[in-house]
């Protein structure tokens, strides 16, 4: 009977558990996680903070998920170390877990830069349910927040805080919000939607010092020397792969844990999946961090299948986001802001509410941004993933109502047959 162990309890772990049980009904599965919660949907922490959902409604699988799948869940206890020779995991409470096959699904951790004043109270991050709970408690006594970071995490946090009736200022080092995934035009539309709701956005600047007295925050000082009053700070600059457990170990690490298409690491019988793993990017043809919820599940499932000896492989993922900020829906997928002349870029915009951009290389769609009307934008993702030559109908891709019916007959037939 195979002993499976999984460190981490998010979506990659779920994918692995479900894959293992689809093949092996007898092996033991042990999940170790430092969070004490039943598996939940992390993207919903912003809705929890906004008061729009509850912990119970955030559950990613039913309450009996572990029981039905024969999983021993050791929650609220962190893994302290791994002996890869003895195939043993040491836990912080003194327990140990033996394994035959191990999945590292430790996710990411907030990146906190060395800002002066980090010893003050009321400094938060925003990547897990515990973070959202701490912020929820702080709202009763804090009325002015500064959010450091204008990426997806920072903006969703800012939106949720605003919905709770507090003053929010976002500080972003780049020249626009969501600079990693949006171009200048799309970023400006998002900034204007934030401004209309009363959220101040400072771009091209960053926080160099958190000011305070007696441990309490009074404001922040920016690199530009400008000071912003506040009583709390949320650091949402980014997330780094959580590779602490495998530092100075035989497991090879780049930015994250290096894996092959079966999600195997450099150590036999050890796999990695989710935000901690460098998985294959189907578009770029390289391995890199793909911190996207669906990718994490697919990687976990691929790892689970490989752990059972029935490998299917990870077909590769895409960088993509589909979110809504203050009523403005937006989607980005693939390469969205290339700087080299080998790409062809087509755009269409209407005022401050509609924007559509497609990026092509050698006649094939490789990236897209859609702001506003996104109902049929999913077809663009399919065209990117399938590597369809769109040369003959590329201008049509800018239409908000572009759909399968608008594809050339031969392309439509091939796609329907593939489905």
C-alpha positions as CSV (number, residue, x, y, z in Angstrom):
1,X,0.0,0.0,0.0
2,X,1.6,3.3,-1.2
3,X,1.9,6.1,1.4
4,X,1.3,9.4,-0.2
5,X,2.1,12.7,1.6
6,X,1.2,16.2,0.5
7,X,2.6,19.4,2.1
8,X,0.1,22.1,1.5
9,X,-3.7,22.2,1.5
10,X,-4.8,24.4,-1.4
11,X,-6.0,23.7,-4.9
12,X,-2.9,21.8,-6.1
13,X,-3.4,19.4,-3.2
14,X,-7.0,18.9,-4.1
15,X,-6.1,18.1,-7.7
16,X,-3.5,15.6,-6.5
17,X,-5.9,13.9,-4.0
18,X,-8.6,13.5,-6.7
19,X,-6.1,12.2,-9.2
20,X,-4.7,9.7,-6.7
21,X,-8.1,8.4,-5.7
22,X,-9.1,8.0,-9.4
23,X,-6.4,5.3,-9.7
24,X,-5.5,4.1,-6.2
25,X,-8.3,3.6,-3.7
26,X,-6.2,1.8,-1.1
27,X,-3.1,3.9,-0.6
28,X,-2.9,6.2,2.4
29,X,-2.9,10.0,1.9
30,X,-1.7,12.4,4.5
31,X,-2.0,16.2,4.1
32,X,0.1,18.5,6.2
33,X,-0.6,22.2,6.3
34,X,0.2,25.1,8.5
35,X,-3.2,26.7,7.9
36,X,-5.9,25.3,10.2
37,X,-8.7,25.6,7.7
38,X,-10.5,23.1,5.5
39,X,-9.5,23.6,1.9
40,X,-10.9,27.0,0.7
41,X,-10.9,29.2,-2.4
42,X,-8.2,31.7,-1.9
43,X,-9.5,34.1,-4.6
44,X,-12.5,34.6,-2.3
45,X,-10.6,36.3,0.5
46,X,-11.3,39.7,-1.0
47,X,-15.1,38.9,-0.9
48,X,-14.7,37.8,2.7
49,X,-13.0,41.0,3.6
50,X,-15.7,43.0,1.8
51,X,-18.3,41.2,3.9
52,X,-19.8,39.6,0.8
53,X,-19.2,35.9,1.8
54,X,-18.5,33.7,4.8
55,X,-15.8,31.2,5.7
56,X,-18.4,28.4,5.1
57,X,-19.2,29.6,1.6
58,X,-15.5,29.8,0.7
59,X,-15.1,26.0,1.0
60,X,-13.5,24.6,-2.2
61,X,-14.8,21.1,-1.5
62,X,-17.5,19.7,0.8
63,X,-16.9,19.4,4.5
64,X,-16.6,15.6,4.1
65,X,-13.9,15.9,1.4
66,X,-11.1,14.4,3.5
67,X,-13.2,11.7,4.9
68,X,-14.6,10.6,1.6
69,X,-11.2,10.4,0.0
70,X,-9.6,8.7,3.0
71,X,-7.3,11.6,3.8
72,X,-5.6,12.1,7.1
73,X,-5.5,15.9,7.4
74,X,-3.0,17.3,9.8
75,X,-4.0,21.0,9.8
76,X,-2.6,23.9,11.7
77,X,0.8,22.2,12.0
78,X,3.7,23.3,9.8
79,X,6.3,20.9,8.3
80,X,9.7,21.7,9.9
81,X,11.9,19.6,7.6
82,X,12.2,16.7,5.2
83,X,14.7,13.8,5.3
84,X,14.7,12.8,1.6
85,X,16.9,9.7,2.3
86,X,14.6,8.3,5.0
87,X,11.5,9.7,3.3
88,X,10.3,11.3,6.4
89,X,8.7,14.7,7.2
90,X,9.3,16.3,10.6
91,X,6.5,18.4,11.9
92,X,6.8,21.4,14.2
93,X,4.9,19.7,17.0
94,X,7.3,16.7,17.1
95,X,5.3,14.3,14.9
96,X,6.7,12.7,11.8
97,X,5.1,11.5,8.6
98,X,6.6,8.8,6.5
99,X,6.0,8.7,2.8
100,X,6.6,6.7,-0.4
101,X,5.6,9.6,-2.7
102,X,5.7,13.2,-1.7
103,X,4.0,16.3,-3.2
104,X,5.3,19.8,-2.3
105,X,2.3,22.1,-2.7
106,X,3.5,24.8,-0.3
107,X,2.3,27.7,-2.5
108,X,3.7,31.2,-2.2
109,X,4.4,33.7,0.5
110,X,4.1,37.4,0.5
111,X,7.2,39.4,-0.5
112,X,8.0,42.0,2.2
113,X,10.8,44.4,1.2
114,X,13.1,45.9,3.9
115,X,11.1,49.0,4.6
116,X,12.0,51.1,7.6
117,X,9.4,50.8,10.3
118,X,8.2,47.2,9.8
119,X,8.2,46.9,13.6
120,X,5.1,48.9,14.0
121,X,1.7,47.4,14.6
122,X,-1.1,47.1,12.0
123,X,1.1,46.0,9.1
124,X,-0.6,43.4,7.0
125,X,-0.3,41.1,4.0
126,X,-3.1,39.7,1.9
127,X,-2.7,36.2,0.5
128,X,-4.6,33.9,2.8
129,X,-7.8,33.7,5.0
130,X,-5.9,34.6,8.2
131,X,-4.7,37.8,6.5
132,X,-8.3,38.7,5.6
133,X,-9.5,38.0,9.2
134,X,-6.8,40.2,10.7
135,X,-7.8,43.1,8.4
136,X,-11.4,42.5,9.1
137,X,-10.7,43.0,12.8
138,X,-8.6,46.1,12.2
139,X,-11.3,47.9,10.3
140,X,-13.2,48.7,13.5
141,X,-10.3,50.9,14.7
142,X,-8.5,52.0,11.5
143,X,-10.0,54.5,9.0
144,X,-7.1,55.2,6.7
145,X,-5.1,52.4,4.9
146,X,-2.2,52.6,2.6
147,X,-1.8,49.6,0.2
148,X,1.7,49.2,-1.1
149,X,1.4,47.5,-4.5
150,X,-1.0,48.1,-7.4
151,X,-1.1,44.6,-8.7
152,X,-4.0,42.2,-8.6
153,X,-3.6,41.4,-4.9
154,X,-3.3,45.0,-3.9
155,X,-6.2,46.3,-5.9
156,X,-8.6,43.5,-4.8
157,X,-7.6,44.3,-1.2
158,X,-8.1,48.0,-1.8
159,X,-11.5,47.4,-3.3
160,X,-12.6,45.3,-0.4
161,X,-11.4,47.8,2.2
162,X,-13.2,50.6,0.3
163,X,-16.4,48.6,0.4
164,X,-16.1,48.5,4.2
165,X,-16.1,52.3,4.3
166,X,-12.5,53.1,5.0
167,X,-10.1,55.5,3.2
168,X,-7.6,53.7,0.9
169,X,-4.6,55.0,-1.0
170,X,-2.7,52.6,-3.3
171,X,1.0,53.3,-3.9
172,X,2.6,51.6,-7.0
173,X,6.2,51.8,-8.1
174,X,5.4,51.3,-11.8
175,X,3.9,53.9,-14.0
176,X,0.4,52.2,-13.9
177,X,-1.5,49.7,-11.9
178,X,-1.3,46.0,-12.8
179,X,1.8,46.8,-14.9
180,X,2.8,43.1,-15.0
181,X,-0.3,42.1,-17.0
182,X,-1.9,45.3,-18.5
183,X,-0.6,47.8,-21.0
184,X,-0.7,51.6,-20.4
185,X,-4.2,52.1,-21.9
186,X,-5.8,49.3,-20.0
187,X,-4.0,50.3,-16.8
188,X,-5.3,53.9,-17.1
189,X,-8.9,52.6,-17.5
190,X,-8.6,50.7,-14.2
191,X,-7.0,53.7,-12.5
192,X,-9.9,55.9,-13.6
193,X,-12.4,53.4,-12.3
194,X,-10.6,53.5,-8.9
195,X,-10.6,57.3,-8.9
196,X,-14.3,57.5,-9.6
197,X,-14.9,55.4,-6.4
198,X,-12.7,57.7,-4.3
199,X,-9.5,55.5,-4.1
200,X,-6.3,57.5,-4.5
201,X,-3.6,55.9,-6.7
202,X,0.0,57.1,-6.5
203,X,2.1,55.7,-9.3
204,X,5.8,56.0,-10.1
205,X,6.6,56.0,-6.3
206,X,7.1,53.7,-3.4
207,X,7.1,53.6,0.4
208,X,10.5,54.0,2.0
209,X,9.5,54.4,5.6
210,X,6.5,53.6,7.7
211,X,6.1,56.3,10.3
212,X,4.7,55.9,13.8
213,X,4.8,56.7,17.5
214,X,4.8,54.1,20.3
215,X,4.4,51.3,17.8
216,X,1.3,52.8,16.2
217,X,1.4,53.9,12.6
218,X,0.8,57.6,11.7
219,X,1.7,57.5,8.0
220,X,4.2,56.6,5.4
221,X,7.0,58.5,3.7
222,X,7.4,57.9,0.0
223,X,10.6,57.9,-2.1
224,X,9.5,61.3,-3.5
225,X,9.5,62.6,0.2
226,X,5.7,63.0,0.1
227,X,4.0,61.8,3.3
228,X,0.6,60.1,3.4
229,X,-1.3,59.9,6.7
230,X,-2.7,56.4,7.6
231,X,-3.1,54.1,10.6
232,X,-2.4,50.8,8.8
233,X,-0.4,49.5,5.9
234,X,-1.0,46.5,3.6
235,X,2.0,45.2,1.8
236,X,0.9,43.6,-1.4
237,X,3.9,43.9,-3.6
238,X,4.0,40.3,-4.8
239,X,4.2,36.7,-3.8
240,X,7.4,34.5,-3.9
241,X,7.4,30.7,-4.2
242,X,7.6,29.2,-0.7
243,X,10.7,27.1,-1.1
244,X,12.0,27.3,2.5
245,X,11.6,23.5,3.1
246,X,13.9,22.6,0.3
247,X,16.7,25.1,0.8
248,X,20.1,23.4,0.9
249,X,18.5,20.1,-0.1
250,X,18.9,17.9,-3.2
251,X,15.7,19.5,-4.7
252,X,16.7,21.8,-7.5
253,X,15.3,25.3,-7.2
254,X,15.3,28.3,-9.6
255,X,12.8,30.9,-8.8
256,X,10.6,28.1,-7.7
257,X,11.0,24.3,-7.5
258,X,12.1,23.0,-10.9
259,X,9.8,20.3,-12.3
260,X,9.4,18.2,-15.5
261,X,6.1,17.7,-17.4
262,X,5.1,15.0,-14.9
263,X,5.7,17.6,-12.1
264,X,8.6,15.5,-10.8
265,X,11.5,17.3,-9.1
266,X,15.2,16.4,-9.2
267,X,14.6,14.0,-6.3
268,X,13.0,10.6,-7.1
269,X,9.4,10.2,-5.7
270,X,9.2,13.9,-4.9
271,X,6.9,16.2,-6.9
272,X,5.8,19.8,-6.8
273,X,2.8,21.7,-8.0
274,X,1.0,25.1,-7.7
275,X,2.6,28.4,-7.0
276,X,5.8,26.9,-5.7
277,X,6.6,25.0,-8.9
278,X,8.1,26.2,-12.2
279,X,5.7,24.5,-14.6
280,X,5.6,24.6,-18.4
281,X,4.2,27.7,-20.1
282,X,2.5,26.3,-23.2
283,X,2.9,29.7,-25.0
284,X,6.5,30.6,-24.2
285,X,7.8,27.0,-24.3
286,X,9.7,27.5,-21.0
287,X,9.2,26.5,-17.4
288,X,8.2,29.4,-15.1
289,X,6.0,30.2,-12.2
290,X,2.3,30.2,-13.2
291,X,0.5,31.5,-10.1
292,X,-3.0,30.9,-11.5
293,X,-5.7,28.9,-9.7
294,X,-6.7,26.6,-12.7
295,X,-3.0,25.9,-13.5
296,X,-2.4,24.9,-9.9
297,X,-5.2,22.4,-10.0
298,X,-4.0,20.9,-13.3
299,X,-0.5,20.7,-12.0
300,X,-1.7,19.0,-8.8
301,X,-3.7,16.5,-10.9
302,X,-0.7,15.7,-13.1
303,X,1.5,15.2,-10.0
304,X,-1.1,12.9,-8.5
305,X,-1.4,10.8,-11.6
306,X,2.4,10.5,-11.8
307,X,2.6,9.6,-8.1
308,X,0.3,6.6,-8.7
309,X,2.5,5.4,-11.6
310,X,-0.1,6.4,-14.2
311,X,1.5,9.6,-15.6
312,X,-0.5,11.8,-17.9
313,X,1.7,14.9,-17.7
314,X,1.0,18.6,-17.4
315,X,0.0,19.9,-20.8
316,X,1.2,23.4,-20.0
317,X,-0.5,26.5,-18.7
318,X,-1.1,30.1,-19.7
319,X,-0.7,33.3,-17.8
320,X,-4.2,34.7,-17.4
321,X,-6.5,36.7,-15.1
322,X,-10.2,37.2,-15.2
323,X,-11.4,39.7,-12.5
324,X,-13.7,42.6,-11.8
325,X,-12.7,45.8,-10.1
326,X,-15.5,48.2,-9.1
327,X,-17.8,46.9,-11.8
328,X,-15.2,46.9,-14.5
329,X,-14.5,43.4,-15.7
330,X,-11.2,42.6,-17.4
331,X,-9.3,39.7,-18.8
332,X,-5.7,39.3,-19.8
333,X,-4.1,36.2,-21.2
334,X,-0.7,35.4,-22.7
335,X,1.7,38.0,-23.9
336,X,0.0,41.4,-23.4
337,X,2.6,44.1,-23.7
338,X,5.5,42.9,-26.0
339,X,8.3,45.3,-26.7
340,X,9.8,43.7,-29.8
341,X,8.9,44.3,-33.5
342,X,8.2,40.6,-34.2
343,X,4.7,41.1,-32.7
344,X,1.7,42.6,-34.4
345,X,-0.6,44.6,-32.1
346,X,-4.2,45.5,-32.8
347,X,-6.4,47.6,-30.5
348,X,-9.9,49.1,-30.2
349,X,-11.1,51.4,-27.5
350,X,-14.3,53.3,-26.6
351,X,-13.9,56.0,-24.0
352,X,-12.9,55.0,-20.4
353,X,-14.9,51.8,-20.3
354,X,-14.2,49.5,-23.3
355,X,-10.8,48.4,-24.5
356,X,-9.7,45.4,-26.6
357,X,-6.2,44.4,-27.6
358,X,-4.9,41.4,-29.5
359,X,-1.2,40.4,-29.9
360,X,-0.1,38.3,-32.8
361,X,3.2,36.6,-33.7
362,X,3.6,34.8,-37.1
363,X,-0.1,35.1,-37.7
364,X,-1.1,33.4,-34.5
365,X,-2.8,35.0,-31.5
366,X,-0.4,35.0,-28.5
367,X,-2.0,37.5,-26.1
368,X,-5.1,39.6,-25.4
369,X,-6.5,42.2,-23.1
370,X,-10.2,42.8,-22.8
371,X,-11.7,45.5,-20.6
372,X,-15.5,46.0,-20.4
373,X,-17.4,43.6,-22.5
374,X,-15.8,40.2,-21.8
375,X,-18.7,37.8,-22.4
376,X,-17.2,36.1,-25.4
377,X,-13.5,36.7,-24.5
378,X,-13.0,33.1,-23.7
379,X,-12.7,32.2,-27.3
380,X,-9.5,34.2,-27.5
381,X,-8.0,32.0,-24.8
382,X,-8.9,29.0,-26.9
383,X,-7.3,30.4,-30.0
384,X,-4.1,31.1,-28.1
385,X,-3.9,27.7,-26.5
386,X,-4.6,25.9,-29.8
387,X,-2.1,28.0,-31.8
388,X,-4.7,28.8,-34.5
389,X,-3.6,30.9,-37.5
390,X,-5.8,34.0,-37.3
391,X,-4.3,36.0,-40.1
392,X,-7.4,35.9,-42.3
393,X,-9.7,37.2,-39.6
394,X,-7.5,39.0,-37.2
395,X,-9.4,42.3,-37.4
396,X,-12.6,40.6,-36.4
397,X,-11.0,39.6,-33.1
398,X,-11.4,43.2,-31.9
399,X,-15.2,42.9,-32.0
400,X,-16.8,42.5,-28.6
401,X,-19.4,40.1,-30.1
402,X,-16.8,37.9,-31.9
403,X,-17.7,34.3,-31.4
404,X,-17.4,30.8,-32.8
405,X,-19.9,31.6,-35.5
406,X,-17.5,34.2,-36.8
407,X,-14.6,31.8,-37.3
408,X,-13.9,30.6,-40.9
409,X,-15.7,27.4,-41.6
410,X,-12.6,25.2,-41.8
411,X,-11.3,26.6,-38.5
412,X,-14.7,26.2,-36.8
413,X,-14.9,22.6,-38.0
414,X,-11.5,21.7,-36.8
415,X,-12.1,23.2,-33.3
416,X,-15.5,21.5,-33.0
417,X,-14.0,18.2,-34.1
418,X,-11.2,18.6,-31.5
419,X,-13.8,19.2,-28.8
